[in-house]
Amino acid sequence: MDIVSSHEDGIQTLTLVGNFDTTDVDTFHAHVEESIDQQAFRVLVDAGQMRFINSTALGSLIRAQKRLQQYGGDLAIALLPSFASGVFKTLGLDRKIRCFDETEAALTYLRSVGSEGVNVEGDQQVGFTFSDEEQVSVAGEDARMGVMKSIGEAGVHFLWENLDGLDVDRMFAVDASIRLRFRLPLYHESHMFHADAKIVAATVTAGGKVAVQTKFTSLSDVERRAIQQFVRDLRYLKGELSE
C-alpha cells in the first residue's frame, strides 16, 4: 500500500492507496508520529482508494486515534469503501472513529477538534473590562481580575469570584463585549496580550464562583499565531507527560 501525506491548516491527510494490511501498519504509525512531531494532532485518513483492510490494520487505526487524543487531537476517516463500512458497523468502529462520506465534512469536523483549548495550571490572572453600557452599569469601568482555567485558539475560559455580589446574569450576558488582558508565562515572561471578545456562556459554580467562557472577536495576527503555537506546545507537553 502507498500512503500519500499532505498537510494544511494543522491537519495531516493520509491517503491510503491499495491494500492496508499487517505489513503497512508500521509505516502508517510512522506517518502519525511524524504528524505529532510537527504538532499536527488532527489526522484525516482518506480511504477512497483503499481496496482492502485486515484486522491488524483496523487495530492500528484505533491505536493511532488514542495516540492523537493524548494531545487533544483526533483521527477521522473519509470516503470509506462499502466493504469496509460494513466491517466498521459490525464491529462498532463507526461509533469510535468518526467516518464521513465527504472529505470536506471530515475536515470541518477536525477543524473543530481542540477548540475548547487546554487547561492552564496555577493562578494565571485574566483582567477584564466591559464596553457595553448594560455591563458597565453593573460592573463599573475599573478592571476586574479572574483566574484563567483554559485557553484555546478561539478564546479564554476563566473563573471570577463575585465578592461584591453583582448581578451576574446582567454582567455576563451572552454576546456581551468584553476586553481581556492576560499573560502566558510559558510563551513570554512579560508580554501582555490584549483581546476583544464576546461572552459565550457564564455559569455559577458549586463554590460560588462564576465560570466565564469567551470567544475572541479581535486579536492581532501576531498574538493569534502566538496563542495557537502556545496551545499546540502545551497539548504536546501534556501528551508527552501522559505516556
N, C-alpha and C positions, 0 to 999 in steps of 0.2 A: 504493500500500500504506500502511496505517496501522501505526504502531508504538506499542504501549501499554507504558509503562515503569513499573515498580514496584520498590521497594527494601525489603529486610528482612534483618536479621542479616548485613549485609555482602555480600549477594548481590543483584545487579541482574537483574531479569527483564525481558526484552524480548519481548513477544508480537507476532508478525507476523500481520497480518490482510490477506489479499489476495495479489496477485502481487508477488513480490520480484524486481525486475529492475534494470537499469542505473541508471535514474533514482532509485532508492531507496538506492543504495549510500552516497552522501554523508550522507544523513540517518541511516542505520544507524551509520556510523562516528562521527557526531557524538554519538549516544547512548553509544557505547562510550567515547569521550573524556570525556564528562560523568561516566561511572561512574568512570573513572580519576581525574579531578579530585576526586571525592568519596571517593577511596581505597577504592572497591569494585572489587577486582581480579578478582572472580569473577562471570561473567555467564552467565545461563541464557537461551537462546533457545527460547521456546515456539513451535513451528511447527505446532501443532494446527490453526490457522486459515489457514495458508499454502496458497494454491491453485496457485502456480507459482513456480519459481526458475530464473533463467538462469545462464549460465556466469560472467558478471561478478559476480553476487551470490554464487555459490559461492566465487569467489576472495576476496570480501570477508570471508567467514566465516573463512577461513584467515588473512588478514591481521589480523583482529580478535583471533584466538586468539594469534598471535605477539605482538601488542602487549600483551595481558594477561599473557602468560607472562614478559614483561620484568620485571613487578612481582611475580612469584611467584604469579600467578593463573592462571585458565584459563577457557575457554568450553566449555559443554556444550549439547546440544540435546535437547529433549524433544518427544515426540509428532510425530515426523517422518512426514509422509504417505507412503503406499505408493509414489506416483510418484517422490518424492524419495529414498526409501530405496533404490530400485533404482539410481538415479544415484550415490548415495553409495557403494554397494557396488561398482559398476562402476569408479568412479574411485579406489577405495580410501580415500575420505574418512572412512569409518566407522572406519578404523584410525588416523586422525589426530585426529579430533574425537570425543569420547565422546558417543554417542547413546543415549537411554533411552526406553522405551515409556511410562513414567510420570513425571510431574513430580516427585513426591516422591523417586523414585530418583535423579533428576538433582540435586536439592537435597542429598540425602545425600552424593553424590559431591563436590559443590562445597564442602560444609562441611568436607570432609577436606583440601581443597587448601590448601597452605601451612602445614599443621600441623607440618611439620618445622622451621619457623622460618627465620630469616635469620642469615647469618654475621655475627659481630661481630669487627671488626678490632682489632688491638692486644693488649695483655696485661691485659684486664679480668679481675679476680680473682673467684672464687667460693669463699666459705667454706662448709665443710660439716662437720656432726657427725652422729652416729648415736644412735638411741634404743633400737633392738632390742638385747637382751643379746648375741646372737651377734656382731653387728658391733662393739659396744663392747668385747667381749673381745679382738677383733683390733686395732682401731684406737685404743682408748682413748677418753676423753671430751673431750680437747682438740680444738679446731677445726683442720682442715687446709685448705690452700688449693689450689685448682685454677685453671685459666685457661679462661674462657668461650670457646667456639667458635661457638655459635649459641644463639639464644633464640627461642621461639615462644609462641603463646598457650597451648600445652599444657604446656611445660616447658623445661628448660635442658639443653644438651649442653656438657660441659666436659672438659678434659684434666687429669690429675693425674700428677705424676712420683713414682713409688714409690721414694723414696730410702731408705726403711727396709726394703725387701724384704718387705713384709707380704703376707699371704695374700689376694690379690686376689679369688679365687673366693668366699671366705667374706665378705670385706669388702663386696663389691658384688653380693651375691646378688640375683637378680631378685625384685622385690616387697618388698625390704627398705626400711624407712622411712629417710629422710634429710632433714636440715634444712639449708636453703640460705640464705645471706646474700650479697647482691650489689648493686652499684650499676649504674645505666645512665646514664653521663655525659651522653648526648645528651637524656635525659629531665630530669634534675636533677643538679646538680653534687655534692650531698651526701646525697640521700635514700638510705637503705639499705632494700632490700627483704628481707623475711623470708618464707620459704615452706616449708611441709611438702610433701614429695614422696615418690614411690616410685621405685626404680630399675627402669628398663625393660630396659636392656642395659649390659654393660660388656665391652670388649674391649681387649686389649693391642696397641698399635700397633707398627709396624716399628721405631720409635725407642725402644721400651721404655716408653712412657707408657701410661696407662690412659684410654681414651675412655669416658666415662660419660654415658648418656642417662637423663634423669629426667622424671617426669610430675608436675605439681602435683596435690596432694590437698587442700591447704588454703591459701587465699590470700584476703586481704581483697578486698571488691568494688572498693575504690578502687585497690588495687595491680593487680588483674586488668585493670581498664579501662586503667590506665596502661601496662601491658605490651602489651595489644592495640594501643593507639594508637602506642606506640613501634615495634612490629613493622610496622604499616602505614606509618608515616612512613619507616622505614628501607627497606622494599620500594619505596616511591615514589621515594626519593632514588636508590637503586640502579638503578631502572628508567630514571629521567631520565638518569643518567650513562652508561647503556649505549647510549643512542641515538647 
